[in-house]
Amino acid sequence: MVKAFRNTVMALTFVVVAGSNIIWSLLDDYVACGLAVAASVTAGFCAERAFVKRSHREMIRQHGADWQLGSERIESGGPTRTAKAEK
């Protein structure tokens, strides 16, 4: 679902940016398409990141403040499950 939503956002952003630049002849067509590709990729990353942040907040809500990302857990010195710790 996230990929479908991200791809939809990217396609709509491309159409809007490229279409508006081409219709109003603000930029050369190639530059307009390049700008539209850059804008659509940026919008796709932002949409995907919003889903990640939302799921992170949901995990914290369900499992409490002890739930952290693995990288945060390692940096904070919290409990981790490694082969070394199990020995």
C-alpha positions in Angstrom: 0.0 0.0 0.0 2.8 2.4 0.8 4.4 1.8 -2.6 1.1 2.4 -4.4 0.5 5.6 -2.5 4.1 6.8 -3.1 3.9 6.0 -6.8 0.6 7.9 -7.0 2.0 10.9 -5.3 5.0 10.8 -7.6 2.9 10.6 -10.7 0.6 13.3 -9.7 3.5 15.6 -8.8 5.2 15.0 -12.1 2.0 15.7 -14.1 1.3 18.9 -12.2 4.8 20.4 -12.3 5.5 19.4 -15.9 2.1 20.3 -17.1 2.1 23.7 -15.5 5.6 24.5 -16.9 4.8 23.3 -20.4 1.4 25.0 -20.5 2.6 28.4 -19.4 5.9 28.0 -21.3 7.9 29.1 -18.2 10.9 26.9 -19.0 12.2 24.8 -21.9 10.3 21.4 -22.1 13.4 19.4 -21.1 14.1 21.6 -18.1 10.4 21.4 -17.1 10.5 17.6 -17.3 13.8 17.5 -15.3 12.3 19.7 -12.6 9.2 17.6 -12.6 11.2 14.4 -12.1 13.1 16.0 -9.2 9.9 17.3 -7.6 8.2 13.9 -8.0 11.1 12.0 -6.4 11.2 14.4 -3.5 7.4 14.1 -3.0 7.7 10.3 -3.1 10.4 10.3 -0.4 8.4 12.6 1.7 5.3 10.5 1.4 7.2 7.3 2.2 8.9 9.0 5.2 5.5 10.1 6.5 4.3 6.5 6.5 7.5 5.4 8.4 7.0 8.1 11.0 3.4 7.2 11.4 4.1 3.5 12.0 6.9 4.4 14.4 4.4 6.5 16.5 1.9 3.7 16.3 4.5 1.2 17.7 5.3 3.5 20.5 1.7 4.0 21.3 1.0 0.2 21.3 4.2 -1.0 23.0 5.2 1.9 25.2 8.2 4.2 25.3 10.6 1.3 25.6 10.1 0.5 22.0 12.9 2.1 19.9 14.6 1.7 16.6 17.5 -0.6 16.6 20.0 2.1 15.8 18.7 4.3 18.7 18.9 1.3 21.1 22.5 0.6 20.3 23.5 4.3 20.6 21.7 4.7 23.9 23.3 1.6 25.5 19.9 -0.1 26.0 19.3 -3.8 26.0 20.0 -5.5 22.7 19.9 -9.1 21.6 23.2 -10.2 20.1 25.0 -13.4 20.0 27.6 -12.0 22.3 25.0 -11.1 24.9 23.4 -14.5 24.8 26.7 -16.3 25.6 
